[in-house]
Amino acid sequence: MPDIGVEPRSLRAAARGSEDVAAELRVVDPRVADPIAEAMPSSGAAKYATRVSDYWEERLKRSVSSLDQRAQNLIAAADRYDGGEQKGVADFTGLAPGAEREQ
């Protein structure tokens, strides 16, 4: 698929998007069901409310961690791409026809 390319700025934009979602998830309170357990301690709802809170707390932690890692990987890929482009330009500088006249 030589006709498909990704620009570093697109990778960086995707990284910012991942960072933004992770930041939003950090402010979500996974313990929102806890008041149900406290208000009705002897009901079946209390047991399930706690389970829901526990599940969401763990799920949010994993999601934030995954999004943070994705952002880091996208930034690293953009940096590698930029570095490769710069090395390529340096490797071929002066090799174009007429380049000796431009110097």
URGI-V75959 format. One record per helix or strand. SS is the DSSP state (a for helix, b for strand). FROM is the first residue (numbers start at 1). LEN is the number of residues. Records with the same first field share a line. If there is no record, write none. Layout:
BEGIN
SS->FROM-LEN  FROM-LEN
END
This chain:
BEGIN
a->8-19  34-6  44-49  99-4
END
